[in-house]
Amino acid sequence: MAAIEKPWSRIGIYLLLVLALSTVFYALIIGCGHLAGGHGTYVLALMWCPATAALLTCRITGKSYAELGFTWPRTRWVLTAYFLPVIYAGSAYIVVWLAGWGRFGNPQFLAETAKAFGWTSAPAWLIGAGSLLMFGVVDIVRGVASGLGEEIGWRGFLAPEITRACGFTGGTLITGVIWASWHMPILLFADYNAGTPWWFAMPCFAVMVISTSFAFAWLRLRSGSVWPAAILHGSHNVFIQLWLTPMTGAQGHITPYAIDEFGFMLPLAGIVVGIVFWSKRRQLPAMA
């Protein structure tokens, strides 16, 4: 089969495959009504649909699998990807705690964590610090493994292709819109939400995803590897979903509107991140 050289042709094939594969697992998740359906295997399978579509597109179009960026990057990009969510998400939650929009040290989370880890006699500070360490060292492996499924597709395949066609700014914005839209069926019709109404959750989530897409794309293109994007994805999910959000207790009705991916603080932090990485776009290699 002759190789397909035009970026938009490859992009079109890829997006059709993502939609076709994802629809199966959208239906299964929505049928259950929650992300835990199938003991979480439906969500894991959904997250690997972009990767599967990327591999199939390479096969169909003659694109080399090596172009997906499987080479391990330099240590600086690994560390940047790992600690970046700690900085922007941690900063957002510190503002929440200091402003009184949420309370640091949720007693319910600390009690459940102490019971789960067998630390029932440990002080609260040790439970909090110990769980953060465990999540950040052990659960990050699982987070990266699931995030890799998305990142092989969005950043391994799509980011370089669409950057060739539209440039870094336009290509990253389009990728971010696609990435955000891909999540919308489970946000609207399942329980992928931390407690805000859909009309509030959707724009908050979309702004966060689109703005942070600049960090994902920049790290992918600058390092030449998909691994920093996968590590960034896993780190974002682990620190926010497993520690920062559960560690934040309710402080009135505003708390769910301020925290998590469906509140207003992470989108604001994401905009800052997006601007920083957009301003560094001239450091990226030229796309042939």
C-alpha positions in Angstrom: 0.0 0.0 0.0 1.3 3.4 -1.0 2.0 5.8 1.9 -0.5 8.6 2.4 1.7 11.8 2.7 -0.9 14.6 3.3 -1.3 15.4 7.0 -5.0 16.2 6.8 -5.7 12.8 5.2 -3.9 11.0 8.0 -5.6 13.2 10.6 -9.1 12.5 9.1 -8.5 8.7 9.1 -7.3 9.0 12.7 -10.2 11.0 14.0 -12.7 8.6 12.3 -11.1 5.6 14.0 -11.0 7.4 17.4 -14.7 8.1 17.1 -15.6 4.6 15.9 -13.6 2.9 18.7 -14.6 5.3 21.5 -18.3 5.0 20.7 -18.3 1.4 21.8 -17.0 2.3 25.3 -19.1 5.5 25.5 -22.1 3.3 25.2 -20.9 0.8 27.8 -20.0 3.6 30.3 -23.2 5.5 29.7 -25.2 2.3 30.0 -23.8 1.8 33.5 -24.1 5.5 34.3 -20.8 5.7 36.1 -17.1 5.5 35.4 -16.7 2.5 37.7 -18.7 0.4 35.3 -17.1 -2.9 34.4 -14.8 -2.4 37.5 -13.2 0.5 35.6 -12.2 -1.5 32.5 -14.5 0.5 30.3 -12.7 3.7 31.1 -9.3 2.1 30.7 -10.4 0.8 27.3 -11.7 4.2 26.3 -8.4 5.8 27.3 -6.6 3.4 25.0 -8.8 4.1 22.0 -6.7 7.1 20.8 -3.6 4.9 20.9 -5.3 2.1 19.1 -6.5 4.5 16.4 -3.0 6.0 16.1 -1.5 2.5 15.5 -4.2 1.6 13.0 -3.7 4.9 11.2 0.0 4.3 10.9 -0.7 0.8 9.5 -3.3 2.2 7.0 -1.3 5.2 5.8 2.2 3.8 5.9 3.4 6.2 8.6 6.3 4.8 10.6 5.4 3.7 14.2 8.7 5.2 15.3 7.3 8.7 14.5 4.9 8.3 17.5 7.8 9.1 19.7 8.5 6.0 21.8 12.2 6.9 22.4 12.9 7.6 26.1 13.6 11.3 26.6 16.2 13.2 28.5 15.8 13.2 32.3 15.0 17.0 32.3 11.8 16.4 30.3 10.7 13.5 32.6 11.2 15.6 35.7 9.5 18.6 34.1 6.5 16.5 33.2 6.2 14.9 36.6 6.5 18.0 38.7 4.5 20.4 36.5 1.1 19.3 37.8 2.4 19.5 41.4 3.2 23.2 40.7 0.1 24.4 38.9 -2.4 22.2 40.7 -0.8 22.6 44.0 -0.8 26.4 43.6 -4.5 26.3 42.6 -5.4 24.3 45.7 -3.3 26.5 48.0 -5.3 29.5 46.8 -8.5 27.5 47.5 -7.4 26.7 51.1 -6.2 30.1 51.9 -9.3 31.8 50.5 -11.5 29.6 52.5 -13.2 28.0 49.5 -12.3 24.6 50.8 -10.7 23.2 53.9 -7.3 21.5 53.9 -7.3 18.2 55.7 -10.6 16.6 55.0 -11.3 14.3 58.0 -13.2 11.8 56.0 -10.4 11.3 53.5 -7.8 11.0 56.3 -9.9 8.4 58.1 -10.6 6.4 55.0 -6.9 6.6 54.0 -5.7 5.6 57.4 -8.0 2.5 57.3 -7.0 1.6 53.8 -3.3 1.7 54.5 -3.5 0.3 58.0 -2.3 3.5 59.6 -5.2 3.9 62.1 -3.0 5.0 64.9 -0.9 7.5 62.9 -1.3 11.3 63.3 -3.2 13.2 60.6 0.0 14.9 59.2 1.6 11.5 58.7 -1.4 10.0 57.0 -1.5 13.0 54.6 2.2 13.0 53.9 2.4 9.2 53.6 -0.5 8.9 51.3 0.9 11.7 49.1 4.2 9.8 48.9 2.5 6.5 48.1 0.3 8.0 45.4 3.2 10.0 43.9 5.6 7.0 43.7 3.4 3.9 43.3 0.1 5.1 41.8 1.9 7.2 39.2 2.9 4.0 37.4 -0.8 3.2 37.0 -1.6 6.8 36.1 1.1 6.9 33.3 0.0 3.5 32.0 -3.6 4.7 31.5 -2.6 8.1 30.3 -0.2 6.6 27.8 -3.2 5.3 25.9 -4.5 8.8 25.3 -1.1 10.4 24.7 0.1 8.0 22.0 -2.9 9.3 20.1 -3.2 12.9 21.0 0.5 13.8 21.3 2.3 10.9 19.7 0.3 11.0 16.5 -2.0 14.0 16.3 0.3 16.8 17.7 3.1 16.5 15.2 0.7 16.0 12.3 -1.5 18.9 13.1 1.5 21.2 13.9 2.8 20.5 10.4 -0.6 21.5 9.0 -1.5 24.5 11.2 1.6 25.5 13.2 2.1 25.2 17.0 -0.5 27.7 18.1 -3.3 26.7 15.7 -2.5 23.0 15.9 -2.4 22.9 19.7 -5.7 24.8 20.0 -7.4 22.4 17.6 -5.9 19.4 19.4 -7.1 20.8 22.7 -10.7 21.3 21.4 -10.7 17.7 20.1 -9.3 16.3 23.3 -11.9 18.2 25.4 -14.8 17.2 23.1 -13.7 13.6 23.4 -14.5 13.7 27.1 -17.9 15.4 26.8 -20.1 12.3 26.4 -19.0 10.8 29.7 -19.2 14.3 31.4 -22.7 14.9 30.1 -24.2 11.4 30.3 -22.2 9.6 33.0 -20.7 10.7 36.3 -17.4 12.2 35.1 -17.9 15.3 37.3 -17.0 16.4 40.9 -20.4 17.9 41.7 -21.0 21.0 39.7 -23.8 21.4 37.1 -23.0 20.4 33.6 -23.2 24.0 32.3 -20.5 25.0 34.7 -18.4 21.9 34.5 -18.2 21.8 30.7 -16.5 25.2 30.2 -14.2 24.8 33.2 -13.1 21.4 32.0 -12.7 22.6 28.4 -10.6 25.7 29.3 -8.4 23.6 31.5 -7.8 20.9 28.8 -7.3 23.4 26.0 -4.9 25.6 27.9 -2.8 22.8 29.3 -2.6 21.3 25.8 0.2 23.8 25.1 2.3 22.1 27.8 1.6 18.6 26.5 2.3 19.6 22.9 5.4 21.6 23.8 7.0 18.8 25.8 6.2 16.2 23.1 7.7 18.3 20.3 10.7 19.6 22.3 11.7 16.2 23.6 10.8 14.2 20.5 9.1 11.7 22.8 5.6 10.8 23.8 6.7 9.8 27.3 6.8 13.3 28.8 3.1 13.8 27.8 2.2 10.5 29.3 4.0 11.3 32.5 2.4 14.7 32.7 -1.0 13.1 32.1 -0.5 10.5 34.8 0.9 13.0 37.3 -2.0 15.4 36.7 -4.6 12.7 37.3 -2.9 11.1 40.3 -2.2 14.3 42.3 -5.5 16.0 41.6 -7.9 13.0 41.7 -6.2 10.9 44.4 -4.9 13.5 46.8 -5.6 17.3 46.3 -9.4 17.0 45.7 -10.1 14.3 48.4 -7.9 16.2 50.8 -10.1 19.3 50.4 -13.1 19.4 52.7 -16.3 21.3 51.9 -16.4 24.9 53.1 -19.8 26.0 52.1 -21.5 25.7 48.7 -18.6 27.2 46.8 -16.1 24.3 47.3 -17.2 22.1 44.3 -17.2 25.2 42.1 -13.6 26.0 43.1 -11.8 22.6 43.1 -11.1 19.7 40.7 -11.2 19.7 36.9 -14.8 21.1 37.0 -14.2 24.1 39.2 -12.7 27.4 38.3 -9.2 27.4 39.9 -7.6 24.7 37.7 -8.7 26.4 34.5 -7.2 29.6 35.7 -3.9 27.8 36.6 -4.1 26.1 33.2 -4.3 29.4 31.4 -1.1 30.5 33.1 0.6 27.2 32.1 -0.6 27.6 28.5 0.7 31.1 28.2 4.1 30.1 29.6 4.5 27.2 27.1 3.1 29.2 24.2 5.7 31.9 24.9 8.4 29.2 24.5 7.2 28.1 21.1 10.3 29.4 19.3 12.4 26.8 21.1 10.6 24.0 19.2 12.2 22.3 16.3 10.8 23.1 12.8 8.2 20.6 11.6 8.9 19.3 8.1 
